[in-house]
Amino acid sequence: MTMKETLDLTGKTAVITGGGGVICSVMAKSLASQGAKTAIIDLNQEASEKVAREIEEEFGIPSLGLSANVLDKSSLEESKRIINEKLGPIDILINGAGGNSPAATTKLEKMEGAENENPEDTFFGLKPEAFDRVFDLNFKGTILPTMVYSTDMVKRKSGVIVNISSMNSYRPLTKIPAYSAAKAAVNNFTQWLAVHFSLTGIRVNAIAPGFLRTNQNRFLLEDEKTGQPTQRSLKILGSTPMERYGTPEELTGTLLYLVSDLSKFVTGVVIPVDGGFSAYSGV
């Protein structure tokens, strides 16, 4: 079998949750570029349909844009019914849905315990309901789609699941404890499920992106008035040996490796794509 044949996804059906977003839409297009039919799942119906249209226009391969809530099993089951009817059994699942919330984020990086320090700006100001929302979106939002979409894979004794983690899972960033904890849970679940599914023909792995600059986080990384990097942005670049941000496109090589037969003996791993962030001690 040649390298080209090994990478070929023709005839496969891939489901991408969070597929209407910047990163996961690029991932969906990379799968389509190798011949996979794609089902774009997003809470935002308009966004998912837009990505599906772009895929069909660019690659001439069937793509569905569907609205589903990754925290609502019945919503996912309805989307699966449509996917099976229009695209066939599911072979690949990319669990990309996730996100953070300001209410689950501290204003201060470090507490000092000073008398004039506002507790609302610290760990003590985190809103439990917001913490729950962020944790559930990133962790349960990985578990529930897997419960629904992987049933086809079990029946066919073949399939690949790729979870989208984060470098926060290894080295939690300041201010965002809920997101970091949830992504750490995703790593653990990836390993657990890989063992649980190891005799079914299904492989389970994850990608841990480093820092990417997108329209969603640009306000945190660039000063709105001057366009110059913020202090947080300078810290990130100073901790990334390659001294730049990654792009969504730079995740696709690892993605295609994990979903293809190139990685037939790979399961239960979390691969950093981080410009060296995880290798650098800061000195």
C-alpha positions as CSV (number, residue, x, y, z in Angstrom):
1,M,0.0,0.0,0.0
2,T,1.4,3.4,-1.0
3,M,1.5,6.5,1.3
4,K,-1.2,8.1,-0.9
5,E,-3.5,5.0,-0.5
6,T,-2.8,4.9,3.3
7,L,-4.0,8.6,3.7
8,D,-7.0,8.1,1.4
9,L,-10.3,8.6,3.2
10,T,-12.6,8.1,0.2
11,G,-15.9,6.5,1.2
12,K,-15.4,7.4,4.9
13,T,-17.9,9.5,6.8
14,A,-16.5,11.9,9.4
15,V,-18.4,13.8,12.0
16,I,-16.9,17.0,13.4
17,T,-18.4,18.7,16.4
18,G,-17.8,22.4,16.8
19,G,-17.4,22.2,13.0
20,G,-18.7,25.7,12.4
21,G,-15.8,27.3,14.3
22,V,-12.5,28.5,12.9
23,I,-10.3,25.5,14.0
24,C,-12.7,22.7,13.4
25,S,-13.9,24.0,10.0
26,V,-10.3,23.8,8.8
27,M,-10.1,20.3,10.2
28,A,-13.3,19.3,8.4
29,K,-11.9,20.7,5.1
30,S,-8.7,18.7,5.6
31,L,-10.7,15.5,5.9
32,A,-12.7,16.4,2.8
33,S,-9.5,17.0,0.9
34,Q,-8.7,13.3,1.4
35,G,-12.1,12.2,0.2
36,A,-14.1,12.0,3.4
37,K,-17.8,12.8,3.5
38,T,-18.3,15.3,6.4
39,A,-21.1,16.1,8.8
40,I,-20.5,19.5,10.4
41,I,-22.1,19.6,13.8
42,D,-22.5,23.0,15.5
43,L,-25.0,24.7,17.8
44,N,-25.2,27.4,15.2
45,Q,-27.1,26.0,12.2
46,E,-26.1,28.8,9.9
47,A,-22.4,28.3,10.7
48,S,-22.5,24.6,10.1
49,E,-24.4,24.9,6.8
50,K,-21.9,27.6,5.6
51,V,-18.9,25.3,6.2
52,A,-20.7,22.4,4.5
53,R,-21.5,24.5,1.5
54,E,-17.8,25.6,1.3
55,I,-16.7,22.0,1.4
56,E,-19.0,20.8,-1.3
57,E,-18.0,23.8,-3.5
58,E,-14.3,23.3,-3.0
59,F,-14.0,19.5,-3.0
60,G,-17.2,18.3,-4.7
61,I,-17.8,15.8,-1.9
62,P,-21.1,15.5,0.1
63,S,-21.2,17.5,3.3
64,L,-24.0,18.1,5.8
65,G,-24.4,21.1,8.1
66,L,-26.5,20.2,11.1
67,S,-27.4,21.9,14.4
68,A,-27.0,19.8,17.5
69,N,-26.2,20.4,21.2
70,V,-23.2,18.3,22.4
71,L,-24.8,18.3,25.9
72,D,-28.2,17.0,24.7
73,K,-28.0,13.3,23.8
74,S,-31.4,13.3,22.0
75,S,-30.3,16.2,19.9
76,L,-27.1,14.2,18.9
77,E,-29.2,11.1,18.2
78,E,-31.4,13.0,15.8
79,S,-28.4,14.4,14.0
80,K,-27.0,10.8,13.8
81,R,-30.2,9.6,12.2
82,I,-29.9,12.3,9.5
83,I,-26.1,11.5,8.9
84,N,-26.8,7.8,8.6
85,E,-29.6,8.4,6.1
86,K,-27.7,10.9,3.9
87,L,-24.0,9.9,4.3
88,G,-24.0,6.4,5.7
89,P,-22.4,4.8,8.8
90,I,-19.9,7.0,10.7
91,D,-16.2,6.1,10.5
92,I,-14.5,9.1,12.1
93,L,-15.4,11.4,15.0
94,I,-13.6,14.6,15.8
95,N,-14.7,16.0,19.2
96,G,-13.9,19.6,18.7
97,A,-16.7,21.4,20.5
98,G,-15.5,23.4,23.5
99,G,-15.0,26.9,24.9
100,N,-14.5,29.1,28.0
101,S,-16.5,31.7,29.9
102,P,-15.5,35.0,31.5
103,A,-17.5,33.9,34.6
104,A,-15.3,30.9,35.0
105,T,-12.2,33.0,34.7
106,T,-10.3,34.9,37.4
107,K,-9.3,38.5,36.9
108,L,-6.0,38.0,38.7
109,E,-3.3,35.6,37.8
110,K,-2.1,35.3,41.4
111,M,-3.6,36.1,44.7
112,E,-1.5,38.1,47.2
113,G,-4.0,38.0,50.1
114,A,-3.7,41.8,50.6
115,E,-6.5,43.6,52.5
116,N,-7.5,45.7,49.5
117,E,-7.6,42.6,47.2
118,N,-11.1,42.0,45.9
119,P,-12.1,38.3,46.5
120,E,-14.3,38.6,43.4
121,D,-11.2,39.0,41.3
122,T,-9.7,35.7,42.6
123,F,-10.5,32.0,42.9
124,F,-13.3,32.9,45.4
125,G,-15.1,35.0,42.7
126,L,-15.6,32.1,40.3
127,K,-19.2,31.3,39.7
128,P,-20.0,27.6,40.3
129,E,-22.7,27.5,37.6
130,A,-20.3,29.0,35.1
131,F,-17.6,26.5,36.1
132,D,-20.1,23.7,35.6
133,R,-21.0,25.0,32.1
134,V,-17.4,25.2,30.9
135,F,-16.4,21.9,32.4
136,D,-19.5,20.2,30.9
137,L,-19.1,21.8,27.5
138,N,-15.5,20.6,27.2
139,F,-15.7,17.2,29.0
140,K,-19.3,16.0,28.7
141,G,-19.4,17.6,25.3
142,T,-16.7,15.0,24.4
143,I,-18.3,12.1,26.1
144,L,-21.9,12.4,24.9
145,P,-21.1,12.7,21.1
146,T,-18.8,9.7,21.5
147,M,-21.6,7.7,23.1
148,V,-23.9,8.5,20.1
149,Y,-21.6,8.6,17.1
150,S,-19.3,5.7,17.9
151,T,-22.1,3.0,17.9
152,D,-21.7,2.6,14.1
153,M,-17.9,2.0,14.6
154,V,-18.6,-0.8,17.2
155,K,-21.0,-2.5,14.8
156,R,-18.4,-2.4,12.0
157,K,-15.4,-3.1,14.2
158,S,-13.6,-0.1,12.7
159,G,-13.3,3.6,13.4
160,V,-11.3,6.5,14.7
161,I,-12.0,9.0,17.4
162,V,-9.9,12.2,17.8
163,N,-10.5,14.4,20.8
164,I,-9.3,18.0,20.8
165,S,-7.5,18.8,24.0
166,S,-5.2,21.7,24.8
167,M,-1.8,22.4,26.2
168,N,-3.7,23.7,29.3
169,S,-4.3,20.1,30.1
170,Y,-0.6,19.6,30.9
171,R,0.3,23.1,32.2
172,P,-2.8,25.0,33.3
173,L,-2.8,28.6,32.3
174,T,-3.5,31.3,34.9
175,K,-7.1,32.6,35.1
176,I,-8.9,29.7,33.4
177,P,-9.2,26.8,35.9
178,A,-12.4,25.3,34.6
179,Y,-11.2,25.0,31.0
180,S,-7.8,23.6,32.1
181,A,-9.4,21.0,34.4
182,A,-11.8,20.0,31.7
183,K,-9.1,19.5,29.1
184,A,-7.1,17.4,31.6
185,A,-10.2,15.3,32.0
186,V,-10.4,14.9,28.2
187,N,-6.8,13.5,28.2
188,N,-7.7,11.0,30.9
189,F,-10.9,10.0,29.1
190,T,-8.9,9.6,25.8
191,Q,-6.6,7.1,27.5
192,W,-9.4,5.3,29.3
193,L,-11.6,4.9,26.2
194,A,-8.7,3.8,24.1
195,V,-8.2,0.8,26.5
196,H,-12.0,0.2,26.7
197,F,-12.3,0.1,22.9
198,S,-9.0,-1.6,22.2
199,L,-10.5,-4.9,21.1
200,T,-13.3,-3.3,19.0
201,G,-11.2,-2.0,16.1
202,I,-11.7,1.6,17.3
203,R,-8.7,3.8,18.0
204,V,-9.0,6.8,20.3
205,N,-6.4,9.6,20.4
206,A,-6.2,13.4,21.0
207,I,-4.5,16.5,19.7
208,A,-3.3,19.2,22.2
209,P,-2.9,22.4,20.3
210,G,-0.6,25.1,21.7
211,F,-1.4,28.8,21.1
212,L,-3.3,29.7,18.0
213,R,-4.3,33.2,17.1
214,T,-7.9,33.4,15.8
215,N,-10.6,36.0,15.6
216,Q,-12.1,34.6,18.9
217,N,-9.0,35.3,21.0
218,R,-7.4,38.2,19.2
219,F,-8.8,40.7,21.7
220,L,-6.8,38.9,24.5
221,L,-3.6,39.0,22.5
222,E,-3.6,42.4,20.7
223,D,-4.3,45.8,22.1
224,E,-7.5,47.0,20.6
225,K,-6.3,50.5,20.0
226,T,-2.6,50.0,19.0
227,G,-2.7,46.5,17.6
228,Q,0.4,45.8,19.6
229,P,0.8,42.5,21.6
230,T,-0.7,42.5,25.1
231,Q,1.4,41.5,28.1
232,R,-0.3,38.1,28.1
233,S,0.6,37.7,24.4
234,L,4.3,38.5,25.1
235,K,4.3,35.9,27.9
236,I,2.9,33.3,25.5
237,L,5.4,34.1,22.8
238,G,8.2,34.1,25.3
239,S,7.2,30.6,26.4
240,T,6.9,29.2,22.9
241,P,10.4,28.3,21.5
242,M,9.3,29.0,17.9
243,E,8.2,32.5,19.1
244,R,5.0,32.6,17.1
245,Y,1.4,31.5,17.2
246,G,0.3,28.4,15.3
247,T,-2.5,28.4,12.7
248,P,-5.4,26.0,12.5
249,E,-4.0,24.6,9.2
250,E,-0.9,23.4,11.2
251,L,-3.0,21.0,13.1
252,T,-4.2,19.1,10.1
253,G,-1.1,17.0,9.5
254,T,-1.4,15.5,12.9
255,L,-5.1,15.0,12.4
256,L,-4.7,13.2,9.1
257,Y,-2.0,11.0,10.6
258,L,-4.3,10.0,13.4
259,V,-7.4,9.3,11.3
260,S,-5.6,7.4,8.6
261,D,-4.0,4.0,8.4
262,L,-0.6,5.6,8.9
263,S,-1.4,5.3,12.7
264,K,-3.0,1.9,12.7
265,F,-1.0,0.9,15.9
266,V,-1.5,4.2,17.7
267,T,-4.2,4.5,20.3
268,G,-4.4,6.3,23.7
269,V,-2.0,9.1,22.9
270,V,-2.3,12.9,23.2
271,I,-0.1,14.7,20.7
272,P,1.0,18.2,21.4
273,V,1.1,20.6,18.4
274,D,2.6,23.6,20.3
275,G,5.7,25.1,18.7
276,G,7.8,23.6,21.5
277,F,5.8,25.1,24.4
278,S,5.7,21.8,26.3
279,A,9.4,21.3,26.0
280,Y,10.5,24.7,27.3
281,S,11.3,25.4,30.9
282,G,11.6,29.1,30.5
283,V,15.4,29.2,30.7
